[in-house]
Amino acid sequence: MSPQQVLDEAKKKLKKINSHFEEELKKLRTGRASASMLDGVMAEAYGTPMPLNQLATISAPEAQLLQITPFDPNNLQVITAAIRDNQSLGMNPADDGRVVRVPIPPLNEERRREISKQVRVKLEDNLIKARSVRHDTLNTFDQAKKDKDISEDQAMRLSSQVEEIINQAKQEAEAMAERKEKEIMTV
């Protein structure tokens, strides 16, 4: 593999890591209702666990309310139970026979701080993955230098390029985390 291919591969991996981080941040609860809050919820339907978005339409008609309209009304109780049983959400859904309504209680200061800490933990996990990519890439260049495929100067230039790429990915991740924390802490 050429050095440029190795750098391109590192960029792809970092982009993938940051997009995964962004998806993880979407799952964290803010004070506003969002359909993505229920992304990780699975409901037992037709004898198989299925994601809610495959069983129903999820919408947020108001800032403090989620509305779930099942494709099959027979799954109403299953969906309600799945949301109620998910302890990490802490939500209490109510159904009227046609739709499930989930009121989103406002977050208190303590809960906001807890969720903000979760953002920091997820950011640190993201940065660890990025450092792993850096480590693997630099090892590839070190091996190429030992095998005399690249010169000492070329190895130095490539390692500085790797550092630039890593720093850019780190800045993007930190910016995403900062935006999410600001969103969480906004009352």
CNS distance restraints for C-alpha pairs under 8 A (distance, minus, plus):
assign (resid   1 and name CA) (resid   5 and name CA) 6.16 0.50 0.50
assign (resid   1 and name CA) (resid   6 and name CA) 6.69 0.50 0.50
assign (resid   2 and name CA) (resid   6 and name CA) 6.45 0.50 0.50
assign (resid   3 and name CA) (resid   7 and name CA) 6.31 0.50 0.50
assign (resid   3 and name CA) (resid 141 and name CA) 7.51 0.50 0.50
assign (resid   3 and name CA) (resid 158 and name CA) 7.58 0.50 0.50
assign (resid   4 and name CA) (resid   8 and name CA) 6.12 0.50 0.50
assign (resid   5 and name CA) (resid   9 and name CA) 6.05 0.50 0.50
assign (resid   6 and name CA) (resid  10 and name CA) 6.27 0.50 0.50
assign (resid   6 and name CA) (resid 137 and name CA) 6.90 0.50 0.50
assign (resid   6 and name CA) (resid 140 and name CA) 7.99 0.50 0.50
assign (resid   7 and name CA) (resid  11 and name CA) 6.28 0.50 0.50
assign (resid   7 and name CA) (resid 137 and name CA) 7.53 0.50 0.50
assign (resid   7 and name CA) (resid 162 and name CA) 7.00 0.50 0.50
assign (resid   8 and name CA) (resid  12 and name CA) 6.27 0.50 0.50
assign (resid   9 and name CA) (resid  13 and name CA) 6.26 0.50 0.50
assign (resid  10 and name CA) (resid  14 and name CA) 6.17 0.50 0.50
assign (resid  10 and name CA) (resid 133 and name CA) 6.44 0.50 0.50
assign (resid  10 and name CA) (resid 134 and name CA) 7.59 0.50 0.50
assign (resid  10 and name CA) (resid 137 and name CA) 6.83 0.50 0.50
assign (resid  11 and name CA) (resid  15 and name CA) 6.09 0.50 0.50
assign (resid  11 and name CA) (resid 165 and name CA) 6.95 0.50 0.50
assign (resid  12 and name CA) (resid  16 and name CA) 6.18 0.50 0.50
assign (resid  13 and name CA) (resid  17 and name CA) 6.15 0.50 0.50
assign (resid  13 and name CA) (resid 133 and name CA) 7.30 0.50 0.50
assign (resid  14 and name CA) (resid  18 and name CA) 6.14 0.50 0.50
assign (resid  14 and name CA) (resid 130 and name CA) 6.29 0.50 0.50
assign (resid  14 and name CA) (resid 133 and name CA) 7.41 0.50 0.50
assign (resid  14 and name CA) (resid 166 and name CA) 7.73 0.50 0.50
assign (resid  14 and name CA) (resid 169 and name CA) 6.50 0.50 0.50
assign (resid  15 and name CA) (resid  19 and name CA) 6.15 0.50 0.50
assign (resid  15 and name CA) (resid 169 and name CA) 7.49 0.50 0.50
assign (resid  16 and name CA) (resid  20 and name CA) 6.17 0.50 0.50
assign (resid  17 and name CA) (resid  21 and name CA) 6.23 0.50 0.50
assign (resid  17 and name CA) (resid 126 and name CA) 6.75 0.50 0.50
assign (resid  17 and name CA) (resid 129 and name CA) 7.22 0.50 0.50
assign (resid  17 and name CA) (resid 130 and name CA) 7.35 0.50 0.50
assign (resid  18 and name CA) (resid  22 and name CA) 6.16 0.50 0.50
assign (resid  18 and name CA) (resid 126 and name CA) 7.20 0.50 0.50
assign (resid  18 and name CA) (resid 169 and name CA) 7.28 0.50 0.50
assign (resid  18 and name CA) (resid 172 and name CA) 7.77 0.50 0.50
assign (resid  18 and name CA) (resid 173 and name CA) 6.28 0.50 0.50
assign (resid  19 and name CA) (resid  23 and name CA) 6.31 0.50 0.50
assign (resid  20 and name CA) (resid  24 and name CA) 6.26 0.50 0.50
assign (resid  21 and name CA) (resid  25 and name CA) 6.24 0.50 0.50
assign (resid  21 and name CA) (resid 122 and name CA) 7.23 0.50 0.50
assign (resid  21 and name CA) (resid 123 and name CA) 7.47 0.50 0.50
assign (resid  21 and name CA) (resid 126 and name CA) 6.48 0.50 0.50
assign (resid  21 and name CA) (resid 173 and name CA) 7.57 0.50 0.50
assign (resid  22 and name CA) (resid  26 and name CA) 6.41 0.50 0.50
assign (resid  22 and name CA) (resid 176 and name CA) 7.14 0.50 0.50
assign (resid  23 and name CA) (resid  27 and name CA) 6.80 0.50 0.50
assign (resid  24 and name CA) (resid  28 and name CA) 7.07 0.50 0.50
assign (resid  24 and name CA) (resid 122 and name CA) 7.70 0.50 0.50
assign (resid  25 and name CA) (resid 119 and name CA) 6.96 0.50 0.50
assign (resid  25 and name CA) (resid 122 and name CA) 7.92 0.50 0.50
assign (resid  25 and name CA) (resid 177 and name CA) 7.71 0.50 0.50
assign (resid  25 and name CA) (resid 180 and name CA) 7.10 0.50 0.50
assign (resid  26 and name CA) (resid  36 and name CA) 6.38 0.50 0.50
assign (resid  26 and name CA) (resid  37 and name CA) 7.17 0.50 0.50
assign (resid  27 and name CA) (resid  36 and name CA) 6.01 0.50 0.50
assign (resid  27 and name CA) (resid  37 and name CA) 5.10 0.50 0.50
assign (resid  27 and name CA) (resid  38 and name CA) 7.53 0.50 0.50
assign (resid  27 and name CA) (resid  39 and name CA) 6.87 0.50 0.50
assign (resid  27 and name CA) (resid  40 and name CA) 7.72 0.50 0.50
assign (resid  28 and name CA) (resid  37 and name CA) 6.84 0.50 0.50
assign (resid  28 and name CA) (resid 115 and name CA) 7.09 0.50 0.50
assign (resid  28 and name CA) (resid 119 and name CA) 7.92 0.50 0.50
assign (resid  29 and name CA) (resid  37 and name CA) 6.37 0.50 0.50
assign (resid  29 and name CA) (resid 115 and name CA) 7.35 0.50 0.50
assign (resid  29 and name CA) (resid 184 and name CA) 7.50 0.50 0.50
assign (resid  30 and name CA) (resid 107 and name CA) 7.71 0.50 0.50
assign (resid  30 and name CA) (resid 112 and name CA) 7.89 0.50 0.50
assign (resid  30 and name CA) (resid 183 and name CA) 6.61 0.50 0.50
assign (resid  30 and name CA) (resid 184 and name CA) 4.77 0.50 0.50
assign (resid  31 and name CA) (resid  64 and name CA) 7.68 0.50 0.50
assign (resid  31 and name CA) (resid 104 and name CA) 7.71 0.50 0.50
assign (resid  31 and name CA) (resid 105 and name CA) 7.82 0.50 0.50
assign (resid  31 and name CA) (resid 106 and name CA) 5.70 0.50 0.50
assign (resid  31 and name CA) (resid 107 and name CA) 5.86 0.50 0.50
assign (resid  31 and name CA) (resid 184 and name CA) 6.52 0.50 0.50
assign (resid  31 and name CA) (resid 186 and name CA) 7.78 0.50 0.50
assign (resid  31 and name CA) (resid 187 and name CA) 7.08 0.50 0.50
assign (resid  32 and name CA) (resid  63 and name CA) 5.21 0.50 0.50
assign (resid  32 and name CA) (resid  64 and name CA) 5.81 0.50 0.50
assign (resid  32 and name CA) (resid 104 and name CA) 7.45 0.50 0.50
assign (resid  33 and name CA) (resid  37 and name CA) 7.56 0.50 0.50
assign (resid  33 and name CA) (resid  60 and name CA) 5.97 0.50 0.50
assign (resid  33 and name CA) (resid  62 and name CA) 7.35 0.50 0.50
assign (resid  33 and name CA) (resid  63 and name CA) 5.31 0.50 0.50
assign (resid  33 and name CA) (resid  64 and name CA) 5.26 0.50 0.50
assign (resid  33 and name CA) (resid  65 and name CA) 5.78 0.50 0.50
assign (resid  33 and name CA) (resid  66 and name CA) 6.09 0.50 0.50
assign (resid  33 and name CA) (resid 104 and name CA) 6.33 0.50 0.50
assign (resid  34 and name CA) (resid  59 and name CA) 7.49 0.50 0.50
assign (resid  34 and name CA) (resid  60 and name CA) 5.98 0.50 0.50
assign (resid  34 and name CA) (resid  66 and name CA) 7.13 0.50 0.50
assign (resid  35 and name CA) (resid  39 and name CA) 7.44 0.50 0.50
assign (resid  35 and name CA) (resid  58 and name CA) 5.65 0.50 0.50
assign (resid  35 and name CA) (resid  59 and name CA) 5.69 0.50 0.50
assign (resid  35 and name CA) (resid  60 and name CA) 6.36 0.50 0.50
assign (resid  35 and name CA) (resid  66 and name CA) 7.00 0.50 0.50
assign (resid  38 and name CA) (resid  52 and name CA) 7.23 0.50 0.50
assign (resid  39 and name CA) (resid  51 and name CA) 7.25 0.50 0.50
assign (resid  39 and name CA) (resid  52 and name CA) 7.20 0.50 0.50
assign (resid  39 and name CA) (resid  53 and name CA) 7.31 0.50 0.50
assign (resid  40 and name CA) (resid  51 and name CA) 7.11 0.50 0.50
assign (resid  41 and name CA) (resid  51 and name CA) 5.97 0.50 0.50
assign (resid  41 and name CA) (resid  52 and name CA) 6.13 0.50 0.50
assign (resid  41 and name CA) (resid  82 and name CA) 6.88 0.50 0.50
assign (resid  41 and name CA) (resid  83 and name CA) 6.86 0.50 0.50
assign (resid  41 and name CA) (resid  86 and name CA) 7.28 0.50 0.50
assign (resid  42 and name CA) (resid  49 and name CA) 5.82 0.50 0.50
assign (resid  42 and name CA) (resid  50 and name CA) 5.20 0.50 0.50
assign (resid  42 and name CA) (resid  51 and name CA) 4.44 0.50 0.50
assign (resid  42 and name CA) (resid  52 and name CA) 5.88 0.50 0.50
assign (resid  42 and name CA) (resid  82 and name CA) 6.61 0.50 0.50
assign (resid  43 and name CA) (resid  49 and name CA) 5.29 0.50 0.50
assign (resid  43 and name CA) (resid  50 and name CA) 5.35 0.50 0.50
assign (resid  43 and name CA) (resid  51 and name CA) 6.27 0.50 0.50
assign (resid  43 and name CA) (resid  52 and name CA) 6.35 0.50 0.50
assign (resid  43 and name CA) (resid  78 and name CA) 6.20 0.50 0.50
assign (resid  43 and name CA) (resid  79 and name CA) 5.84 0.50 0.50
assign (resid  43 and name CA) (resid  81 and name CA) 7.97 0.50 0.50
assign (resid  43 and name CA) (resid  82 and name CA) 5.28 0.50 0.50
assign (resid  44 and name CA) (resid  48 and name CA) 5.35 0.50 0.50
assign (resid  44 and name CA) (resid  49 and name CA) 4.24 0.50 0.50
assign (resid  44 and name CA) (resid  50 and name CA) 6.21 0.50 0.50
assign (resid  44 and name CA) (resid  78 and name CA) 6.52 0.50 0.50
assign (resid  44 and name CA) (resid  82 and name CA) 7.84 0.50 0.50
assign (resid  45 and name CA) (resid  49 and name CA) 6.12 0.50 0.50
assign (resid  45 and name CA) (resid  50 and name CA) 6.57 0.50 0.50
assign (resid  45 and name CA) (resid  75 and name CA) 6.70 0.50 0.50
assign (resid  45 and name CA) (resid  78 and name CA) 6.97 0.50 0.50
assign (resid  50 and name CA) (resid  54 and name CA) 6.74 0.50 0.50
assign (resid  50 and name CA) (resid  55 and name CA) 7.31 0.50 0.50
assign (resid  51 and name CA) (resid  55 and name CA) 6.98 0.50 0.50
assign (resid  52 and name CA) (resid  56 and name CA) 6.06 0.50 0.50
assign (resid  52 and name CA) (resid  79 and name CA) 7.21 0.50 0.50
assign (resid  53 and name CA) (resid  57 and name CA) 6.24 0.50 0.50
assign (resid  53 and name CA) (resid  58 and name CA) 6.78 0.50 0.50
assign (resid  55 and name CA) (resid  70 and name CA) 5.81 0.50 0.50
assign (resid  55 and name CA) (resid  71 and name CA) 5.95 0.50 0.50
assign (resid  55 and name CA) (resid  72 and name CA) 7.40 0.50 0.50
assign (resid  55 and name CA) (resid  75 and name CA) 7.67 0.50 0.50
assign (resid  56 and name CA) (resid  68 and name CA) 6.18 0.50 0.50
assign (resid  56 and name CA) (resid  69 and name CA) 5.26 0.50 0.50
assign (resid  56 and name CA) (resid  70 and name CA) 3.91 0.50 0.50
assign (resid  56 and name CA) (resid  71 and name CA) 5.14 0.50 0.50
assign (resid  56 and name CA) (resid  72 and name CA) 7.83 0.50 0.50
assign (resid  57 and name CA) (resid  68 and name CA) 5.62 0.50 0.50
assign (resid  57 and name CA) (resid  69 and name CA) 5.12 0.50 0.50
assign (resid  57 and name CA) (resid  70 and name CA) 6.29 0.50 0.50
assign (resid  57 and name CA) (resid  71 and name CA) 7.29 0.50 0.50
assign (resid  58 and name CA) (resid  66 and name CA) 7.03 0.50 0.50
assign (resid  58 and name CA) (resid  67 and name CA) 5.83 0.50 0.50
assign (resid  58 and name CA) (resid  68 and name CA) 4.57 0.50 0.50
assign (resid  58 and name CA) (resid  69 and name CA) 6.56 0.50 0.50
assign (resid  59 and name CA) (resid  66 and name CA) 5.80 0.50 0.50
assign (resid  59 and name CA) (resid  67 and name CA) 5.25 0.50 0.50
assign (resid  59 and name CA) (resid  68 and name CA) 6.45 0.50 0.50
assign (resid  60 and name CA) (resid  64 and name CA) 7.89 0.50 0.50
assign (resid  60 and name CA) (resid  65 and name CA) 5.84 0.50 0.50
assign (resid  60 and name CA) (resid  66 and name CA) 4.54 0.50 0.50
assign (resid  60 and name CA) (resid  67 and name CA) 5.99 0.50 0.50
assign (resid  61 and name CA) (resid  65 and name CA) 6.55 0.50 0.50
assign (resid  61 and name CA) (resid  66 and name CA) 6.74 0.50 0.50
assign (resid  61 and name CA) (resid  67 and name CA) 6.98 0.50 0.50
assign (resid  62 and name CA) (resid  66 and name CA) 7.36 0.50 0.50
assign (resid  64 and name CA) (resid 103 and name CA) 5.94 0.50 0.50
assign (resid  64 and name CA) (resid 104 and name CA) 4.86 0.50 0.50
assign (resid  64 and name CA) (resid 105 and name CA) 6.91 0.50 0.50
assign (resid  64 and name CA) (resid 106 and name CA) 7.65 0.50 0.50
assign (resid  65 and name CA) (resid 101 and name CA) 6.89 0.50 0.50
assign (resid  65 and name CA) (resid 102 and name CA) 5.71 0.50 0.50
assign (resid  65 and name CA) (resid 103 and name CA) 4.56 0.50 0.50
assign (resid  65 and name CA) (resid 104 and name CA) 5.53 0.50 0.50
assign (resid  66 and name CA) (resid 101 and name CA) 5.81 0.50 0.50
assign (resid  66 and name CA) (resid 102 and name CA) 5.00 0.50 0.50
assign (resid  66 and name CA) (resid 103 and name CA) 6.39 0.50 0.50
assign (resid  66 and name CA) (resid 104 and name CA) 7.33 0.50 0.50
assign (resid  67 and name CA) (resid  99 and name CA) 6.83 0.50 0.50
assign (resid  67 and name CA) (resid 100 and name CA) 5.80 0.50 0.50
assign (resid  67 and name CA) (resid 101 and name CA) 4.70 0.50 0.50
assign (resid  67 and name CA) (resid 102 and name CA) 6.35 0.50 0.50
assign (resid  68 and name CA) (resid  99 and name CA) 5.70 0.50 0.50
assign (resid  68 and name CA) (resid 100 and name CA) 4.98 0.50 0.50
assign (resid  68 and name CA) (resid 101 and name CA) 6.37 0.50 0.50
assign (resid  69 and name CA) (resid  98 and name CA) 6.98 0.50 0.50
assign (resid  69 and name CA) (resid  99 and name CA) 4.76 0.50 0.50
assign (resid  69 and name CA) (resid 100 and name CA) 6.49 0.50 0.50
assign (resid  70 and name CA) (resid  75 and name CA) 6.65 0.50 0.50
assign (resid  70 and name CA) (resid  76 and name CA) 6.39 0.50 0.50
assign (resid  70 and name CA) (resid  98 and name CA) 7.73 0.50 0.50
assign (resid  70 and name CA) (resid  99 and name CA) 6.80 0.50 0.50
assign (resid  72 and name CA) (resid  76 and name CA) 7.67 0.50 0.50
assign (resid  73 and name CA) (resid  97 and name CA) 7.77 0.50 0.50
assign (resid  73 and name CA) (resid  98 and name CA) 6.49 0.50 0.50
assign (resid  75 and name CA) (resid  79 and name CA) 6.17 0.50 0.50
assign (resid  76 and name CA) (resid  80 and name CA) 6.25 0.50 0.50
assign (resid  76 and name CA) (resid  95 and name CA) 7.47 0.50 0.50
assign (resid  76 and name CA) (resid  97 and name CA) 7.35 0.50 0.50
assign (resid  76 and name CA) (resid  98 and name CA) 7.44 0.50 0.50
assign (resid  76 and name CA) (resid  99 and name CA) 7.29 0.50 0.50
assign (resid  76 and name CA) (resid 100 and name CA) 7.19 0.50 0.50
assign (resid  77 and name CA) (resid  81 and name CA) 6.08 0.50 0.50
assign (resid  78 and name CA) (resid  82 and name CA) 6.11 0.50 0.50
assign (resid  79 and name CA) (resid  83 and name CA) 6.37 0.50 0.50
assign (resid  79 and name CA) (resid 100 and name CA) 7.99 0.50 0.50
assign (resid  80 and name CA) (resid  84 and name CA) 6.19 0.50 0.50
assign (resid  80 and name CA) (resid  93 and name CA) 5.99 0.50 0.50
assign (resid  80 and name CA) (resid  94 and name CA) 7.10 0.50 0.50
assign (resid  80 and name CA) (resid  95 and name CA) 7.23 0.50 0.50
assign (resid  80 and name CA) (resid 100 and name CA) 6.76 0.50 0.50
assign (resid  81 and name CA) (resid  85 and name CA) 5.86 0.50 0.50
assign (resid  82 and name CA) (resid  86 and name CA) 6.27 0.50 0.50
assign (resid  83 and name CA) (resid  89 and name CA) 7.61 0.50 0.50
assign (resid  83 and name CA) (resid  91 and name CA) 6.84 0.50 0.50
assign (resid  83 and name CA) (resid  92 and name CA) 7.45 0.50 0.50
assign (resid  83 and name CA) (resid  93 and name CA) 6.86 0.50 0.50
assign (resid  84 and name CA) (resid  90 and name CA) 7.33 0.50 0.50
assign (resid  84 and name CA) (resid  91 and name CA) 6.03 0.50 0.50
assign (resid  84 and name CA) (resid  92 and name CA) 5.57 0.50 0.50
assign (resid  84 and name CA) (resid  93 and name CA) 6.41 0.50 0.50
assign (resid  86 and name CA) (resid  90 and name CA) 6.92 0.50 0.50
assign (resid  86 and name CA) (resid  91 and name CA) 7.99 0.50 0.50
assign (resid  91 and name CA) (resid 102 and name CA) 6.90 0.50 0.50
assign (resid  91 and name CA) (resid 103 and name CA) 7.45 0.50 0.50
assign (resid  91 and name CA) (resid 104 and name CA) 7.05 0.50 0.50
assign (resid  92 and name CA) (resid 102 and name CA) 6.34 0.50 0.50
assign (resid  92 and name CA) (resid 103 and name CA) 7.22 0.50 0.50
assign (resid  93 and name CA) (resid 100 and name CA) 6.44 0.50 0.50
assign (resid  93 and name CA) (resid 101 and name CA) 5.68 0.50 0.50
assign (resid  93 and name CA) (resid 102 and name CA) 4.37 0.50 0.50
assign (resid  93 and name CA) (resid 103 and name CA) 6.94 0.50 0.50
assign (resid  94 and name CA) (resid 100 and name CA) 5.59 0.50 0.50
assign (resid  94 and name CA) (resid 101 and name CA) 5.33 0.50 0.50
assign (resid  94 and name CA) (resid 102 and name CA) 6.35 0.50 0.50
assign (resid  95 and name CA) (resid  99 and name CA) 5.63 0.50 0.50
assign (resid  95 and name CA) (resid 100 and name CA) 4.20 0.50 0.50
assign (resid  95 and name CA) (resid 101 and name CA) 6.03 0.50 0.50
assign (resid  96 and name CA) (resid 100 and name CA) 6.76 0.50 0.50
assign (resid 107 and name CA) (resid 111 and name CA) 6.01 0.50 0.50
assign (resid 107 and name CA) (resid 112 and name CA) 6.15 0.50 0.50
assign (resid 108 and name CA) (resid 112 and name CA) 6.24 0.50 0.50
assign (resid 109 and name CA) (resid 113 and name CA) 6.31 0.50 0.50
assign (resid 110 and name CA) (resid 114 and name CA) 6.36 0.50 0.50
assign (resid 111 and name CA) (resid 115 and name CA) 6.22 0.50 0.50
assign (resid 112 and name CA) (resid 116 and name CA) 6.06 0.50 0.50
assign (resid 112 and name CA) (resid 184 and name CA) 6.14 0.50 0.50
assign (resid 112 and name CA) (resid 185 and name CA) 6.02 0.50 0.50
assign (resid 113 and name CA) (resid 117 and name CA) 6.20 0.50 0.50
assign (resid 113 and name CA) (resid 185 and name CA) 7.62 0.50 0.50
assign (resid 114 and name CA) (resid 118 and name CA) 6.46 0.50 0.50
assign (resid 115 and name CA) (resid 119 and name CA) 6.50 0.50 0.50
assign (resid 115 and name CA) (resid 184 and name CA) 7.45 0.50 0.50
assign (resid 116 and name CA) (resid 120 and name CA) 6.64 0.50 0.50
assign (resid 116 and name CA) (resid 181 and name CA) 5.59 0.50 0.50
assign (resid 116 and name CA) (resid 184 and name CA) 6.82 0.50 0.50
assign (resid 116 and name CA) (resid 185 and name CA) 7.71 0.50 0.50
assign (resid 117 and name CA) (resid 121 and name CA) 6.31 0.50 0.50
assign (resid 118 and name CA) (resid 122 and name CA) 6.15 0.50 0.50
assign (resid 119 and name CA) (resid 123 and name CA) 6.08 0.50 0.50
assign (resid 119 and name CA) (resid 177 and name CA) 6.28 0.50 0.50
assign (resid 119 and name CA) (resid 180 and name CA) 7.53 0.50 0.50
assign (resid 119 and name CA) (resid 181 and name CA) 7.01 0.50 0.50
assign (resid 120 and name CA) (resid 124 and name CA) 6.17 0.50 0.50
assign (resid 120 and name CA) (resid 177 and name CA) 7.26 0.50 0.50
assign (resid 121 and name CA) (resid 125 and name CA) 6.31 0.50 0.50
assign (resid 122 and name CA) (resid 126 and name CA) 6.19 0.50 0.50
assign (resid 123 and name CA) (resid 127 and name CA) 6.21 0.50 0.50
assign (resid 123 and name CA) (resid 173 and name CA) 6.95 0.50 0.50
assign (resid 123 and name CA) (resid 174 and name CA) 7.14 0.50 0.50
assign (resid 123 and name CA) (resid 177 and name CA) 6.70 0.50 0.50
assign (resid 124 and name CA) (resid 128 and name CA) 6.17 0.50 0.50
assign (resid 125 and name CA) (resid 129 and name CA) 6.41 0.50 0.50
assign (resid 126 and name CA) (resid 130 and name CA) 6.34 0.50 0.50
assign (resid 126 and name CA) (resid 173 and name CA) 7.68 0.50 0.50
assign (resid 127 and name CA) (resid 131 and name CA) 6.15 0.50 0.50
assign (resid 127 and name CA) (resid 170 and name CA) 6.70 0.50 0.50
assign (resid 128 and name CA) (resid 132 and name CA) 6.25 0.50 0.50
assign (resid 129 and name CA) (resid 133 and name CA) 6.46 0.50 0.50
assign (resid 130 and name CA) (resid 134 and name CA) 6.33 0.50 0.50
assign (resid 130 and name CA) (resid 166 and name CA) 6.76 0.50 0.50
assign (resid 130 and name CA) (resid 169 and name CA) 7.80 0.50 0.50
assign (resid 130 and name CA) (resid 170 and name CA) 7.70 0.50 0.50
assign (resid 131 and name CA) (resid 135 and name CA) 6.06 0.50 0.50
assign (resid 131 and name CA) (resid 166 and name CA) 7.65 0.50 0.50
assign (resid 132 and name CA) (resid 136 and name CA) 6.18 0.50 0.50
assign (resid 133 and name CA) (resid 137 and name CA) 6.08 0.50 0.50
assign (resid 134 and name CA) (resid 138 and name CA) 6.05 0.50 0.50
assign (resid 134 and name CA) (resid 162 and name CA) 6.71 0.50 0.50
assign (resid 134 and name CA) (resid 163 and name CA) 7.55 0.50 0.50
assign (resid 134 and name CA) (resid 166 and name CA) 6.85 0.50 0.50
assign (resid 135 and name CA) (resid 139 and name CA) 6.08 0.50 0.50
assign (resid 136 and name CA) (resid 140 and name CA) 6.26 0.50 0.50
assign (resid 137 and name CA) (resid 141 and name CA) 6.46 0.50 0.50
assign (resid 137 and name CA) (resid 162 and name CA) 7.56 0.50 0.50
assign (resid 138 and name CA) (resid 142 and name CA) 6.10 0.50 0.50
assign (resid 138 and name CA) (resid 159 and name CA) 6.36 0.50 0.50
assign (resid 138 and name CA) (resid 162 and name CA) 7.60 0.50 0.50
assign (resid 139 and name CA) (resid 143 and name CA) 6.09 0.50 0.50
assign (resid 140 and name CA) (resid 144 and name CA) 6.26 0.50 0.50
assign (resid 141 and name CA) (resid 145 and name CA) 6.13 0.50 0.50
assign (resid 141 and name CA) (resid 150 and name CA) 7.99 0.50 0.50
assign (resid 141 and name CA) (resid 155 and name CA) 6.28 0.50 0.50
assign (resid 141 and name CA) (resid 158 and name CA) 7.66 0.50 0.50
assign (resid 141 and name CA) (resid 159 and name CA) 7.70 0.50 0.50
assign (resid 142 and name CA) (resid 146 and name CA) 6.23 0.50 0.50
assign (resid 142 and name CA) (resid 155 and name CA) 7.29 0.50 0.50
assign (resid 143 and name CA) (resid 147 and name CA) 6.12 0.50 0.50
assign (resid 144 and name CA) (resid 148 and name CA) 6.13 0.50 0.50
assign (resid 144 and name CA) (resid 149 and name CA) 5.08 0.50 0.50
assign (resid 144 and name CA) (resid 150 and name CA) 5.91 0.50 0.50
assign (resid 145 and name CA) (resid 149 and name CA) 5.84 0.50 0.50
assign (resid 145 and name CA) (resid 150 and name CA) 5.09 0.50 0.50
assign (resid 145 and name CA) (resid 151 and name CA) 6.13 0.50 0.50
assign (resid 145 and name CA) (resid 152 and name CA) 6.65 0.50 0.50
assign (resid 145 and name CA) (resid 155 and name CA) 6.69 0.50 0.50
assign (resid 150 and name CA) (resid 154 and name CA) 6.14 0.50 0.50
assign (resid 150 and name CA) (resid 155 and name CA) 6.52 0.50 0.50
assign (resid 151 and name CA) (resid 155 and name CA) 6.16 0.50 0.50
assign (resid 152 and name CA) (resid 156 and name CA) 6.35 0.50 0.50
assign (resid 153 and name CA) (resid 157 and name CA) 6.30 0.50 0.50
assign (resid 154 and name CA) (resid 158 and name CA) 6.10 0.50 0.50
assign (resid 155 and name CA) (resid 159 and name CA) 6.07 0.50 0.50
assign (resid 156 and name CA) (resid 160 and name CA) 6.28 0.50 0.50
assign (resid 157 and name CA) (resid 161 and name CA) 6.29 0.50 0.50
assign (resid 158 and name CA) (resid 162 and name CA) 6.20 0.50 0.50
assign (resid 159 and name CA) (resid 163 and name CA) 6.28 0.50 0.50
assign (resid 160 and name CA) (resid 164 and name CA) 6.31 0.50 0.50
assign (resid 161 and name CA) (resid 165 and name CA) 6.26 0.50 0.50
assign (resid 162 and name CA) (resid 166 and name CA) 6.15 0.50 0.50
assign (resid 163 and name CA) (resid 167 and name CA) 6.02 0.50 0.50
assign (resid 164 and name CA) (resid 168 and name CA) 6.12 0.50 0.50
assign (resid 165 and name CA) (resid 169 and name CA) 6.30 0.50 0.50
assign (resid 166 and name CA) (resid 170 and name CA) 6.06 0.50 0.50
assign (resid 167 and name CA) (resid 171 and name CA) 6.10 0.50 0.50
assign (resid 168 and name CA) (resid 172 and name CA) 6.31 0.50 0.50
assign (resid 169 and name CA) (resid 173 and name CA) 6.25 0.50 0.50
assign (resid 170 and name CA) (resid 174 and name CA) 6.10 0.50 0.50
assign (resid 171 and name CA) (resid 175 and name CA) 6.07 0.50 0.50
assign (resid 172 and name CA) (resid 176 and name CA) 6.29 0.50 0.50
assign (resid 173 and name CA) (resid 177 and name CA) 6.21 0.50 0.50
assign (resid 174 and name CA) (resid 178 and name CA) 6.04 0.50 0.50
assign (resid 175 and name CA) (resid 179 and name CA) 6.19 0.50 0.50
assign (resid 176 and name CA) (resid 180 and name CA) 6.24 0.50 0.50
assign (resid 177 and name CA) (resid 181 and name CA) 6.09 0.50 0.50
assign (resid 178 and name CA) (resid 182 and name CA) 6.15 0.50 0.50
assign (resid 179 and name CA) (resid 183 and name CA) 6.18 0.50 0.50
assign (resid 180 and name CA) (resid 184 and name CA) 6.13 0.50 0.50
assign (resid 181 and name CA) (resid 185 and name CA) 6.07 0.50 0.50
assign (resid 182 and name CA) (resid 186 and name CA) 6.09 0.50 0.50
